[in-house]
Each structure stands twice: as C-alpha cells, then as structure tokens.
Amino acid sequence: MILINKKGLLFNKKLYKCSLGKNGLSRSKVEGDNCTPVGLYSLGKLYIRTDRIKNLKTHFKYVSIKQTMAWSGDPNTKNYNKLIYTKYEHTEKLFRKDNLYDLILVIKYNMLPTIPYKGSAIFIHVAKKNYSPTKGCIAVDKKDFQEILFKLKPSDKIKISDN
C-alpha cells in the first residue's frame, strides 16, 4: 500500500518527498481544479519512455510511450479519462520533451465508471527538480519512483489522505 498525505509518500516503511496538486487535496474533485483526489484507489497501467529508461525492474507489465499517445481530459467525449492516440498537439501529451512523463503510473481515479467533469489523468509521475505542485497528480523523484516500482505490485493500492 502506498500512503499519500501532506508529509509525502510512504511506501515500504520509507517516506519519499512528493508533489501534490497545486490547490491541495480534495474529497470532491472536479476537472481542472488542480487538486489531488482523496480516497483509496487501485493502480492502473504503467507507461514508460523506453527510449530513456532501460531495464526497469518492476512487477508491472508496461506500455512503451509513443509520440501519438495522449490522455483525454475532455468530459464531452466518450474517451474522457482514457488513453488516446492523436497526430495533433494535445494538452495531455504523454511523449514530452521534459522528463515528467518518463514514468507514468495510472491511478484508477474516476474510472469504471468514468463520470464527466469528475477529473481525469491522475497519475504518479516524475517530479520537477523543485517539486513544484502538479495539476492533481502525485510526482516523485525519478530514482525514488524506480525504487518504489521495484517492490510495488499491480495488486497494491494507493490511499490519498487529507489528515
């Protein structure tokens, strides 16, 4: 179990520094509020920039990030909060110039069913050097993320707590 709160990310008895949503934690997340959703969630797919990260040791089967991959944040489409493929520029493009999306672990927030406007693209991903806040995701150091992925199992859960 991964535990998240304002102090950081706790996994395997180790506390890691992390970034959370710019507007904090929320029990009633909505699309675009820049909040990290409070709750207990399953983990989804792991996406990796395999052109940048080689020989990752993990229990997860992973998907190699391609240039055409993006994540839909448009609540008015059937693909809301899902992986999409596009040849056009996209606000949530997974193949980025920076390293923030070199590793993406999907948090199964607002999935099965997906409710329009309840929030999308909630991931664990790589943090900026200064750990600046996210748009709602959880961001950790790249080496820390790889260390976590070494022991984390797909059956593990993530608990995001506001206390």
N, C-alpha and C positions, 0 to 999 in steps of 0.2 A: 504494500500500500504506500502510495505517495501521499504525504500530507503537505498541504499548502496553507500558509497563513501570512500575516504581515511580517513575520520574522524571517520567512524564507521557505525553502522546500526541504522537507525532511524525508529521507529515504534510507532504509537500511541503517538506522541509528546515526546517520550523518546529516548535518544541516548544511544546505547549499544556499548561497546567495542567489536570489532570482528577482526578476522584474515582474510586476503585475500591471493591470490596466491603469491607465493614466487617471481615471476617476475612481479608482479603488475597487472594492468588492461589492457585488450586488446580489440580492436574493430575487430581484425582478428585472433581469437583464432584458434589454431591447437592442435591436440593431442600431449600431452607430453610437452607443452610449459610452464607449471606451472603458467599460467595466469588465472585470473578470467574474464569471458566474459562480456563486456559492453553491455547493452541492457535492454529491457523490456520483462519480461517473466512471464508465468503462473506458478503456483505451482502444483507439482505432488503429488505422494503418500507420506505418512508419514510412516516410518518404525521405530519400537521401539523394544528395548531389554526388553520385558515384564518380563523377569526373574530379571531385575534390576530396572525397573521403574514400579511402581504400581499406579493405579488410576489416570492416567494423564487426566487432564481436558482439552479437546480440541474439536473444531468443526470438526476436521478431523476424518474420519474413518481411522484406521491404520492397518498396517500389522505387525504381530509379526515376528521379525528376527529369522530365523532358521539357524542352523550350516551349511547347504548346500547352503546358499544364497551368491551370489557374483554379481558384476556388470561388464559387458563385456566392456573392453577398446580395444578390438581387431578390428580394422577397416576392417579387411579382412573377417569378419564373418557376417552372417545375424542377429546375436544377438548384434551387436555393439551398445553401449549405452543403453543396456537393462538389466533388472534383469535376472540372470541365476541361475540355480541350478547345483552344482557340488560337487562331493565327494572328489575332488582333491584340493591341495593347489592352491590358486589363489591370484593374486596381489591386487585385489579389493574385498577381502572377507568382507562381512558385519558383520559377527559374530566374533568380535575381543576380544582379551584379555584386551586391554585398553578400555577406555570408550568413545573414539572419535565417535563411531557409535552407542552409546546407543540410540540416536535420530538422524534420518536422514530425512530431508525433501527434496525431489527431486525438483530441479529447472528444468523446462521444456526447457532446452537449447539443441539445436541440436536434436530435436525430431519432428516427423511429418512434413517433412520427416527427417530421420537421414542421414546425409551426412558423408561418410567415411573420417576420418582424421580431422574432424572439432572440435573434442573434445567430451569427454564423462565424465560421473559420476560427474556432477556439482551439489553439494548438499549444504544445510545448515546442519552442524553437530556440535558436541561438540568440543570446543577448548581445546588445551593443556593448562596446567596451566600457561605457559609463553606466551601464544598467539603466538607461533611461526607460520610462514607462512604455507599455505596449498599448495597443488598441483594445486589449481584452485578453490577450494570450498570456502565457507564462513563459518567460525567457530565462535561460541559464547559460553559463559559460560553456563553450563548445567541448572542452575537455571534461568538464563536470557531466555534461549531457552524455558523452560517450561512456563515462564511468557508470552512470546510472543505467544506461542501456545494456551494459554488460550483465547486470543481475536482474533487471526488470523483466517480468514475464507478461505476455499478452493477456493473461487472465487477471493480472493485478488491477487494482482500481486507483483512482485519484480522488482524494477528498479535499475540497477547497473550502476553507472555514474562515468566517469573519470574526472569530474570537481568539 
